[in-house]
Amino acid sequence: MEIREIRQHQLQAYIDSKEYKTTKYVAISKHRALSHIRNPRVKADDLVLVLIYEGGEMVAYLGVFADDLHFSTGVEHVGWLSCMWVNPIMRGKGIAKKLIQAVFEAWDYKILVTEFTPAAHGLYNRTEQFLDLAKPEGVRGYLRLNLAYLLPKKDEKWNKWKPFLICIDTLFNLPNALRLKWAKSNRLESKGISFEYLSEIDEEAWSFIEANKSKELMNRNRTDLTWVVKNQWLLSSGLKDHNAKRYHFSATDASFTFLNVKVYDKALKMIGFLVISIRGKNMKIPYAYFLNGAEEQVLEVVYEHMLGLKLDMLTVFHPALVKVIKNGKTPFFKTRAFNRHYIIGKVLGDQLAATPDFIIQDGDADAAFT
């Protein structure tokens, strides 16, 4: 068994190599690799991929996303575990543990994880190297029924029932469309709210963001936010190219886009700035900045996009927005509360204890890209 480590400065050579072009599996898509290479926070010697080979063939890999945490005691350079895969025929041989140990050693145990499966969580617990970082409450709002999309995502066995699920969706969404038509009428105009799209964050937007930032643990700057929007991990296509077919995580989707959105009140005073991501029929808000008390107006712009673009589902973790959605009037026929779990390496425990109050934006870690 051979373990191979790829640093940031070696990543371009890996995706340009003959091995990458011809191997049965690849450990990263090319556009995701380029995003890692352009990450403003990555360092040339940062470990970004660990590969394991057996008999000359790659049988497992683990990716790492470089980041900085802004504690009250200073800035720590850290890595987020991402996209771990082990070939099913090699499972039960301790390979996942070898991958994680290689990353621990390369990053001095300054590692974080989120969006993990129960099985992966058990693996991380067994290392005895992690503490809980945060468990923010989120809310998911459903505008239309889309069981034909949601259930197969949870379990592939639902794929054989897809025609039946489509029928259920259609039967529900026909009368639901009348409700949504009424909900859409003159929402923004009647409340004096308007919005503006930006291809890049301008001076007004950045000044607003700086003035309305809370104590963010990741504390993204203007360059970081621009990089997120311009270096997607998912390309919009209904088809998979040669590389995507060999990659075990998402590299394409039918549609994926970011929107930078300024929000104004009736006096054309800026009251909010949102980075919105739309994947298929689902919306997230990776980054949100707004004046205190402007939550409802900001959400009206979100609802306008949901209704106007005929989206199905919104997922939000920002505490102020979650509170308004849970307690206010929304266009959703159903909302569901749930939590996102973040864990952090124990070696960062002292800095974490010294930083009791912090905000994690919805798009922090690698969540904005998926």
Contacts in CASP RR format, 6 or more apart in sequence:
PFRMAT RR
TARGET T0000
AUTHOR 0000-0000-0000
METHOD contacts of the structure
MODEL  1
MEIREIRQHQLQAYIDSKEYKTTKYVAISKHRALSHIRNPRVKADDLVLV
LIYEGGEMVAYLGVFADDLHFSTGVEHVGWLSCMWVNPIMRGKGIAKKLI
QAVFEAWDYKILVTEFTPAAHGLYNRTEQFLDLAKPEGVRGYLRLNLAYL
LPKKDEKWNKWKPFLICIDTLFNLPNALRLKWAKSNRLESKGISFEYLSE
IDEEAWSFIEANKSKELMNRNRTDLTWVVKNQWLLSSGLKDHNAKRYHFS
ATDASFTFLNVKVYDKALKMIGFLVISIRGKNMKIPYAYFLNGAEEQVLE
VVYEHMLGLKLDMLTVFHPALVKVIKNGKTPFFKTRAFNRHYIIGKVLGD
QLAATPDFIIQDGDADAAFT
1 52 0 8 1.000
1 53 0 8 1.000
1 54 0 8 1.000
1 95 0 8 1.000
1 98 0 8 1.000
2 52 0 8 1.000
2 53 0 8 1.000
2 54 0 8 1.000
2 56 0 8 1.000
3 50 0 8 1.000
3 51 0 8 1.000
3 52 0 8 1.000
3 53 0 8 1.000
3 98 0 8 1.000
3 102 0 8 1.000
4 50 0 8 1.000
4 51 0 8 1.000
4 52 0 8 1.000
4 53 0 8 1.000
5 47 0 8 1.000
5 49 0 8 1.000
5 50 0 8 1.000
5 51 0 8 1.000
5 102 0 8 1.000
5 106 0 8 1.000
6 14 0 8 1.000
6 47 0 8 1.000
6 48 0 8 1.000
6 49 0 8 1.000
6 50 0 8 1.000
6 51 0 8 1.000
7 44 0 8 1.000
7 45 0 8 1.000
7 46 0 8 1.000
7 47 0 8 1.000
7 48 0 8 1.000
8 36 0 8 1.000
8 37 0 8 1.000
8 39 0 8 1.000
8 42 0 8 1.000
8 43 0 8 1.000
8 44 0 8 1.000
8 45 0 8 1.000
8 46 0 8 1.000
8 48 0 8 1.000
8 66 0 8 1.000
9 44 0 8 1.000
9 45 0 8 1.000
11 28 0 8 1.000
11 33 0 8 1.000
11 36 0 8 1.000
11 37 0 8 1.000
11 48 0 8 1.000
11 49 0 8 1.000
12 33 0 8 1.000
12 37 0 8 1.000
14 20 0 8 1.000
14 28 0 8 1.000
14 33 0 8 1.000
14 49 0 8 1.000
15 28 0 8 1.000
15 30 0 8 1.000
15 33 0 8 1.000
15 34 0 8 1.000
20 26 0 8 1.000
23 57 0 8 1.000
23 58 0 8 1.000
23 246 0 8 1.000
24 57 0 8 1.000
24 58 0 8 1.000
24 246 0 8 1.000
25 58 0 8 1.000
25 85 0 8 1.000
25 87 0 8 1.000
25 246 0 8 1.000
25 247 0 8 1.000
25 248 0 8 1.000
26 243 0 8 1.000
26 246 0 8 1.000
26 247 0 8 1.000
27 49 0 8 1.000
27 51 0 8 1.000
27 58 0 8 1.000
27 61 0 8 1.000
27 63 0 8 1.000
27 85 0 8 1.000
27 247 0 8 1.000
28 36 0 8 1.000
28 49 0 8 1.000
28 61 0 8 1.000
28 63 0 8 1.000
28 83 0 8 1.000
28 247 0 8 1.000
29 233 0 8 1.000
29 243 0 8 1.000
29 244 0 8 1.000
29 247 0 8 1.000
29 249 0 8 1.000
29 251 0 8 1.000
30 243 0 8 1.000
31 231 0 8 1.000
31 232 0 8 1.000
31 233 0 8 1.000
31 235 0 8 1.000
31 251 0 8 1.000
32 233 0 8 1.000
32 251 0 8 1.000
32 369 0 8 1.000
34 231 0 8 1.000
35 227 0 8 1.000
35 231 0 8 1.000
35 232 0 8 1.000
35 233 0 8 1.000
35 369 0 8 1.000
36 42 0 8 1.000
36 48 0 8 1.000
36 65 0 8 1.000
36 66 0 8 1.000
38 227 0 8 1.000
38 231 0 8 1.000
39 65 0 8 1.000
39 66 0 8 1.000
39 227 0 8 1.000
39 231 0 8 1.000
40 223 0 8 1.000
40 224 0 8 1.000
40 227 0 8 1.000
41 66 0 8 1.000
41 67 0 8 1.000
41 68 0 8 1.000
41 77 0 8 1.000
41 224 0 8 1.000
42 48 0 8 1.000
42 66 0 8 1.000
43 66 0 8 1.000
43 77 0 8 1.000
46 64 0 8 1.000
46 66 0 8 1.000
46 79 0 8 1.000
47 64 0 8 1.000
47 102 0 8 1.000
47 103 0 8 1.000
47 106 0 8 1.000
47 107 0 8 1.000
48 63 0 8 1.000
48 64 0 8 1.000
48 65 0 8 1.000
48 66 0 8 1.000
49 61 0 8 1.000
49 62 0 8 1.000
49 63 0 8 1.000
49 64 0 8 1.000
50 61 0 8 1.000
50 62 0 8 1.000
50 63 0 8 1.000
50 64 0 8 1.000
50 99 0 8 1.000
50 102 0 8 1.000
50 103 0 8 1.000
51 58 0 8 1.000
51 60 0 8 1.000
51 61 0 8 1.000
52 58 0 8 1.000
52 59 0 8 1.000
52 60 0 8 1.000
52 61 0 8 1.000
52 95 0 8 1.000
52 98 0 8 1.000
52 99 0 8 1.000
53 59 0 8 1.000
54 90 0 8 1.000
59 86 0 8 1.000
59 87 0 8 1.000
59 89 0 8 1.000
59 90 0 8 1.000
59 95 0 8 1.000
60 84 0 8 1.000
60 85 0 8 1.000
60 86 0 8 1.000
60 87 0 8 1.000
60 90 0 8 1.000
60 95 0 8 1.000
60 96 0 8 1.000
60 99 0 8 1.000
61 83 0 8 1.000
61 84 0 8 1.000
61 85 0 8 1.000
61 99 0 8 1.000
62 81 0 8 1.000
62 82 0 8 1.000
62 83 0 8 1.000
62 84 0 8 1.000
62 85 0 8 1.000
62 99 0 8 1.000
62 100 0 8 1.000
62 102 0 8 1.000
62 103 0 8 1.000
63 81 0 8 1.000
63 82 0 8 1.000
63 83 0 8 1.000
63 84 0 8 1.000
63 103 0 8 1.000
64 79 0 8 1.000
64 80 0 8 1.000
64 81 0 8 1.000
64 82 0 8 1.000
64 103 0 8 1.000
64 107 0 8 1.000
64 111 0 8 1.000
65 79 0 8 1.000
65 80 0 8 1.000
65 82 0 8 1.000
65 365 0 8 1.000
65 366 0 8 1.000
66 77 0 8 1.000
66 78 0 8 1.000
66 79 0 8 1.000
67 77 0 8 1.000
67 78 0 8 1.000
67 79 0 8 1.000
67 80 0 8 1.000
67 112 0 8 1.000
67 218 0 8 1.000
67 365 0 8 1.000
68 75 0 8 1.000
68 76 0 8 1.000
68 77 0 8 1.000
68 78 0 8 1.000
68 218 0 8 1.000
68 219 0 8 1.000
69 75 0 8 1.000
69 76 0 8 1.000
69 78 0 8 1.000
69 112 0 8 1.000
69 217 0 8 1.000
69 218 0 8 1.000
69 348 0 8 1.000
69 351 0 8 1.000
70 216 0 8 1.000
70 217 0 8 1.000
70 218 0 8 1.000
70 219 0 8 1.000
71 217 0 8 1.000
71 348 0 8 1.000
71 351 0 8 1.000
71 352 0 8 1.000
71 354 0 8 1.000
71 355 0 8 1.000
72 351 0 8 1.000
72 354 0 8 1.000
72 355 0 8 1.000
73 350 0 8 1.000
73 351 0 8 1.000
73 354 0 8 1.000
73 355 0 8 1.000
74 351 0 8 1.000
76 110 0 8 1.000
76 348 0 8 1.000
76 351 0 8 1.000
77 110 0 8 1.000
78 107 0 8 1.000
78 110 0 8 1.000
78 111 0 8 1.000
78 112 0 8 1.000
78 348 0 8 1.000
79 107 0 8 1.000
79 110 0 8 1.000
79 111 0 8 1.000
79 112 0 8 1.000
80 111 0 8 1.000
80 112 0 8 1.000
80 113 0 8 1.000
80 114 0 8 1.000
80 365 0 8 1.000
80 366 0 8 1.000
81 100 0 8 1.000
81 103 0 8 1.000
81 111 0 8 1.000
81 112 0 8 1.000
81 113 0 8 1.000
82 366 0 8 1.000
83 248 0 8 1.000
83 249 0 8 1.000
84 96 0 8 1.000
84 99 0 8 1.000
84 100 0 8 1.000
84 120 0 8 1.000
85 248 0 8 1.000
85 249 0 8 1.000
86 95 0 8 1.000
86 96 0 8 1.000
86 99 0 8 1.000
96 123 0 8 1.000
97 123 0 8 1.000
97 127 0 8 1.000
100 123 0 8 1.000
100 124 0 8 1.000
100 127 0 8 1.000
103 111 0 8 1.000
104 111 0 8 1.000
104 127 0 8 1.000
104 129 0 8 1.000
108 347 0 8 1.000
109 129 0 8 1.000
109 345 0 8 1.000
109 346 0 8 1.000
109 347 0 8 1.000
110 345 0 8 1.000
110 347 0 8 1.000
110 348 0 8 1.000
111 129 0 8 1.000
111 344 0 8 1.000
111 345 0 8 1.000
112 133 0 8 1.000
112 342 0 8 1.000
112 343 0 8 1.000
112 344 0 8 1.000
112 345 0 8 1.000
112 365 0 8 1.000
113 120 0 8 1.000
113 124 0 8 1.000
113 130 0 8 1.000
113 342 0 8 1.000
113 343 0 8 1.000
114 340 0 8 1.000
114 341 0 8 1.000
114 342 0 8 1.000
114 343 0 8 1.000
114 365 0 8 1.000
114 367 0 8 1.000
115 340 0 8 1.000
115 365 0 8 1.000
115 367 0 8 1.000
115 370 0 8 1.000
116 124 0 8 1.000
116 341 0 8 1.000
121 341 0 8 1.000
124 130 0 8 1.000
124 343 0 8 1.000
129 345 0 8 1.000
129 346 0 8 1.000
130 343 0 8 1.000
130 344 0 8 1.000
130 345 0 8 1.000
130 346 0 8 1.000
131 343 0 8 1.000
131 344 0 8 1.000
131 345 0 8 1.000
131 346 0 8 1.000
131 349 0 8 1.000
131 352 0 8 1.000
132 341 0 8 1.000
132 342 0 8 1.000
132 343 0 8 1.000
132 344 0 8 1.000
133 342 0 8 1.000
133 343 0 8 1.000
133 344 0 8 1.000
133 352 0 8 1.000
134 341 0 8 1.000
134 342 0 8 1.000
134 360 0 8 1.000
135 339 0 8 1.000
135 340 0 8 1.000
135 341 0 8 1.000
135 342 0 8 1.000
136 317 0 8 1.000
136 319 0 8 1.000
136 339 0 8 1.000
136 340 0 8 1.000
136 360 0 8 1.000
137 317 0 8 1.000
137 319 0 8 1.000
137 322 0 8 1.000
137 337 0 8 1.000
137 338 0 8 1.000
137 339 0 8 1.000
138 315 0 8 1.000
138 316 0 8 1.000
138 317 0 8 1.000
138 322 0 8 1.000
138 337 0 8 1.000
138 338 0 8 1.000
138 339 0 8 1.000
138 340 0 8 1.000
139 315 0 8 1.000
139 316 0 8 1.000
139 322 0 8 1.000
139 325 0 8 1.000
139 326 0 8 1.000
139 335 0 8 1.000
139 336 0 8 1.000
139 337 0 8 1.000
139 338 0 8 1.000
140 313 0 8 1.000
140 314 0 8 1.000
140 315 0 8 1.000
140 316 0 8 1.000
140 335 0 8 1.000
140 336 0 8 1.000
140 337 0 8 1.000
140 338 0 8 1.000
141 313 0 8 1.000
141 314 0 8 1.000
141 315 0 8 1.000
141 325 0 8 1.000
141 330 0 8 1.000
141 332 0 8 1.000
141 334 0 8 1.000
141 335 0 8 1.000
141 336 0 8 1.000
142 312 0 8 1.000
142 313 0 8 1.000
142 332 0 8 1.000
142 333 0 8 1.000
142 334 0 8 1.000
142 335 0 8 1.000
142 336 0 8 1.000
143 180 0 8 1.000
143 306 0 8 1.000
143 307 0 8 1.000
143 311 0 8 1.000
143 312 0 8 1.000
143 313 0 8 1.000
143 314 0 8 1.000
143 331 0 8 1.000
143 332 0 8 1.000
143 333 0 8 1.000
144 169 0 8 1.000
144 172 0 8 1.000
144 173 0 8 1.000
144 176 0 8 1.000
144 180 0 8 1.000
144 281 0 8 1.000
144 310 0 8 1.000
144 311 0 8 1.000
144 312 0 8 1.000
145 168 0 8 1.000
145 169 0 8 1.000
145 172 0 8 1.000
145 173 0 8 1.000
145 176 0 8 1.000
145 312 0 8 1.000
145 333 0 8 1.000
146 169 0 8 1.000
146 281 0 8 1.000
146 312 0 8 1.000
146 313 0 8 1.000
147 165 0 8 1.000
147 168 0 8 1.000
147 169 0 8 1.000
148 162 0 8 1.000
148 165 0 8 1.000
148 166 0 8 1.000
148 169 0 8 1.000
149 281 0 8 1.000
149 312 0 8 1.000
151 158 0 8 1.000
151 161 0 8 1.000
151 165 0 8 1.000
152 158 0 8 1.000
152 159 0 8 1.000
152 162 0 8 1.000
158 165 0 8 1.000
176 333 0 8 1.000
179 333 0 8 1.000
180 307 0 8 1.000
180 331 0 8 1.000
183 303 0 8 1.000
183 307 0 8 1.000
183 331 0 8 1.000
184 304 0 8 1.000
184 307 0 8 1.000
184 308 0 8 1.000
184 331 0 8 1.000
187 300 0 8 1.000
187 303 0 8 1.000
187 304 0 8 1.000
187 307 0 8 1.000
188 194 0 8 1.000
188 195 0 8 1.000
188 300 0 8 1.000
188 301 0 8 1.000
188 304 0 8 1.000
191 266 0 8 1.000
191 297 0 8 1.000
191 300 0 8 1.000
192 265 0 8 1.000
192 266 0 8 1.000
193 263 0 8 1.000
193 264 0 8 1.000
193 265 0 8 1.000
193 266 0 8 1.000
193 297 0 8 1.000
193 300 0 8 1.000
193 301 0 8 1.000
194 263 0 8 1.000
194 264 0 8 1.000
194 268 0 8 1.000
195 261 0 8 1.000
195 262 0 8 1.000
195 263 0 8 1.000
195 264 0 8 1.000
195 301 0 8 1.000
195 304 0 8 1.000
196 261 0 8 1.000
196 262 0 8 1.000
196 264 0 8 1.000
197 259 0 8 1.000
197 260 0 8 1.000
197 261 0 8 1.000
197 262 0 8 1.000
198 205 0 8 1.000
198 260 0 8 1.000
198 261 0 8 1.000
198 262 0 8 1.000
199 260 0 8 1.000
200 226 0 8 1.000
200 260 0 8 1.000
201 209 0 8 1.000
201 222 0 8 1.000
201 225 0 8 1.000
201 226 0 8 1.000
201 260 0 8 1.000
204 262 0 8 1.000
204 270 0 8 1.000
205 260 0 8 1.000
205 262 0 8 1.000
205 270 0 8 1.000
205 273 0 8 1.000
206 222 0 8 1.000
208 270 0 8 1.000
208 272 0 8 1.000
208 273 0 8 1.000
208 289 0 8 1.000
209 222 0 8 1.000
209 225 0 8 1.000
209 273 0 8 1.000
209 289 0 8 1.000
212 272 0 8 1.000
212 289 0 8 1.000
212 290 0 8 1.000
212 291 0 8 1.000
213 219 0 8 1.000
213 289 0 8 1.000
214 359 0 8 1.000
215 355 0 8 1.000
215 357 0 8 1.000
215 358 0 8 1.000
215 359 0 8 1.000
216 358 0 8 1.000
216 359 0 8 1.000
216 360 0 8 1.000
216 361 0 8 1.000
216 364 0 8 1.000
217 355 0 8 1.000
217 358 0 8 1.000
217 359 0 8 1.000
217 360 0 8 1.000
217 364 0 8 1.000
218 360 0 8 1.000
218 361 0 8 1.000
218 364 0 8 1.000
218 365 0 8 1.000
220 228 0 8 1.000
220 287 0 8 1.000
220 361 0 8 1.000
220 364 0 8 1.000
225 275 0 8 1.000
225 287 0 8 1.000
228 258 0 8 1.000
228 275 0 8 1.000
228 286 0 8 1.000
228 287 0 8 1.000
228 363 0 8 1.000
228 368 0 8 1.000
228 369 0 8 1.000
229 258 0 8 1.000
229 260 0 8 1.000
229 275 0 8 1.000
232 256 0 8 1.000
232 258 0 8 1.000
232 369 0 8 1.000
233 250 0 8 1.000
233 251 0 8 1.000
233 366 0 8 1.000
233 369 0 8 1.000
233 370 0 8 1.000
234 250 0 8 1.000
234 251 0 8 1.000
234 252 0 8 1.000
234 253 0 8 1.000
234 256 0 8 1.000
234 279 0 8 1.000
234 369 0 8 1.000
234 370 0 8 1.000
235 251 0 8 1.000
235 252 0 8 1.000
235 256 0 8 1.000
236 252 0 8 1.000
236 253 0 8 1.000
236 254 0 8 1.000
236 255 0 8 1.000
236 256 0 8 1.000
236 257 0 8 1.000
237 252 0 8 1.000
237 253 0 8 1.000
237 254 0 8 1.000
238 252 0 8 1.000
238 253 0 8 1.000
238 254 0 8 1.000
239 252 0 8 1.000
240 251 0 8 1.000
240 252 0 8 1.000
241 251 0 8 1.000
241 252 0 8 1.000
243 251 0 8 1.000
244 251 0 8 1.000
244 252 0 8 1.000
250 370 0 8 1.000
253 279 0 8 1.000
253 280 0 8 1.000
254 280 0 8 1.000
255 278 0 8 1.000
255 279 0 8 1.000
255 280 0 8 1.000
256 277 0 8 1.000
256 278 0 8 1.000
256 279 0 8 1.000
256 280 0 8 1.000
257 277 0 8 1.000
257 278 0 8 1.000
258 275 0 8 1.000
258 276 0 8 1.000
258 277 0 8 1.000
258 278 0 8 1.000
258 286 0 8 1.000
259 274 0 8 1.000
259 275 0 8 1.000
259 276 0 8 1.000
259 277 0 8 1.000
259 278 0 8 1.000
259 305 0 8 1.000
260 273 0 8 1.000
260 274 0 8 1.000
260 275 0 8 1.000
261 273 0 8 1.000
261 274 0 8 1.000
261 275 0 8 1.000
261 276 0 8 1.000
261 301 0 8 1.000
262 270 0 8 1.000
262 272 0 8 1.000
262 273 0 8 1.000
263 270 0 8 1.000
263 271 0 8 1.000
263 272 0 8 1.000
263 273 0 8 1.000
263 274 0 8 1.000
263 290 0 8 1.000
263 294 0 8 1.000
263 297 0 8 1.000
263 298 0 8 1.000
263 301 0 8 1.000
264 270 0 8 1.000
264 271 0 8 1.000
265 271 0 8 1.000
265 294 0 8 1.000
265 297 0 8 1.000
271 290 0 8 1.000
271 291 0 8 1.000
271 294 0 8 1.000
271 297 0 8 1.000
271 298 0 8 1.000
272 288 0 8 1.000
272 289 0 8 1.000
272 290 0 8 1.000
272 291 0 8 1.000
272 294 0 8 1.000
272 298 0 8 1.000
273 287 0 8 1.000
273 288 0 8 1.000
273 289 0 8 1.000
273 290 0 8 1.000
274 285 0 8 1.000
274 287 0 8 1.000
274 288 0 8 1.000
274 289 0 8 1.000
274 298 0 8 1.000
274 301 0 8 1.000
274 302 0 8 1.000
275 285 0 8 1.000
275 286 0 8 1.000
275 287 0 8 1.000
275 288 0 8 1.000
275 368 0 8 1.000
276 283 0 8 1.000
276 284 0 8 1.000
276 285 0 8 1.000
276 286 0 8 1.000
276 302 0 8 1.000
276 305 0 8 1.000
277 283 0 8 1.000
277 284 0 8 1.000
277 285 0 8 1.000
277 286 0 8 1.000
277 368 0 8 1.000
278 305 0 8 1.000
278 309 0 8 1.000
278 311 0 8 1.000
279 370 0 8 1.000
280 311 0 8 1.000
281 310 0 8 1.000
281 311 0 8 1.000
281 312 0 8 1.000
281 313 0 8 1.000
282 311 0 8 1.000
282 312 0 8 1.000
282 313 0 8 1.000
282 314 0 8 1.000
282 315 0 8 1.000
283 302 0 8 1.000
283 305 0 8 1.000
283 306 0 8 1.000
283 311 0 8 1.000
283 313 0 8 1.000
283 314 0 8 1.000
283 315 0 8 1.000
284 314 0 8 1.000
284 315 0 8 1.000
284 316 0 8 1.000
284 362 0 8 1.000
284 363 0 8 1.000
284 367 0 8 1.000
284 368 0 8 1.000
285 302 0 8 1.000
285 314 0 8 1.000
285 316 0 8 1.000
285 318 0 8 1.000
285 321 0 8 1.000
285 362 0 8 1.000
286 361 0 8 1.000
286 362 0 8 1.000
286 363 0 8 1.000
286 367 0 8 1.000
286 368 0 8 1.000
287 361 0 8 1.000
287 362 0 8 1.000
287 363 0 8 1.000
287 368 0 8 1.000
288 298 0 8 1.000
288 318 0 8 1.000
288 321 0 8 1.000
288 361 0 8 1.000
288 362 0 8 1.000
290 297 0 8 1.000
290 298 0 8 1.000
290 320 0 8 1.000
295 320 0 8 1.000
295 321 0 8 1.000
295 323 0 8 1.000
295 324 0 8 1.000
296 324 0 8 1.000
298 321 0 8 1.000
299 321 0 8 1.000
299 324 0 8 1.000
299 325 0 8 1.000
299 330 0 8 1.000
302 314 0 8 1.000
303 330 0 8 1.000
303 331 0 8 1.000
305 311 0 8 1.000
306 314 0 8 1.000
306 331 0 8 1.000
307 331 0 8 1.000
314 332 0 8 1.000
315 362 0 8 1.000
316 322 0 8 1.000
316 325 0 8 1.000
316 362 0 8 1.000
317 340 0 8 1.000
317 360 0 8 1.000
317 362 0 8 1.000
318 361 0 8 1.000
318 362 0 8 1.000
325 332 0 8 1.000
325 335 0 8 1.000
326 335 0 8 1.000
326 337 0 8 1.000
342 360 0 8 1.000
342 365 0 8 1.000
344 352 0 8 1.000
362 368 0 8 1.000
END
